[in-house]
Amino acid sequence: MKKPDREMNIHSELIELCRRGDSKAQFELYNLYSRAMYNVSCRILPDRMEAEDAMQEAFFKAFDKLHTFRNEVAFGAWLKRIVVNTCIDYLKKKKLQLTSIDDVKGVADVQDGTDDFVPDSVEDIKVAMTQLPEGYRIVLNLHLVEGYEYEEIAEMLGIAQSSVRSQFTRARQKLIELLKQSNKTFNYGKV
C-alpha cells in the first residue's frame, strides 16, 4: 500500500533536516521508527540489552549514511536493513556458528507431513523459537518474520544460499519438534 503524499513529504523533510545534522529532526525520526526497529532487533538478538544496543548503533549508522538514502525504497525498509545487518554483526562478534546439518541429531525427515501442522498459539511459537539453536532462529526469523529471500540472507550471513535453505528447512523441522514436545494439543489440517 502506497503511503499518502503528505506522509512521504513529512518524512522527506525530516530526512533532509537529518542530513543537515538537525538533532531535533533526528530525534523525531528516531521516535517514529525506534519501536519497530527494536522489535526487529529483539527477533534476532534474544538478549534485550544487546538488542537495544544494536538498534541504537544502527540508528547512528543510518544517520551517518543518510546521504546514501535515495528514496528508492521506503525509509523504514532502508533502516530495517541497517538494523538487521547491525544485529548480524553483533552475532558475528560473538562468533556465531550456524548449526551445520550434521550438528543436529534427531531432526525429522523433511517429508514427514509437517505441512499439515498447526500450533495452538503464536505465543507457543515464540517460546519454541527461543529454544532453537541461534543459527536456526536467525534464518527462520529473517525469512519468515522479516521477509528476506534466501539469497539476501545468504549475503547478509556470508554463507551459501544452499546453506540458508538447509538451515531454514532444519529450523522449521526443529521448531515443529519443539512445539510437539511441549505437550500441547495440536490441530492437523491445511491452513
Buried (B, 14 or more C-beta within 10 A) or exposed (E): EEEEEEEBEBBEEBBEBBBEEBEEBBEBBBEBBBEBBBEBBBBBBEEEEBBBBBBBBBBEBBBEEBEEBEEEEEBBEBBBBBBBBBBBBBBEEEEBEBBEEEEBEEBBEEEEEBEEBEBEEEEBBEEBBEBBBBBBBBBBBBBBEBEBEBEBBBBBBEBEBEBBBBBBBBBBBBBBBBBBEBEEEBEEEEE
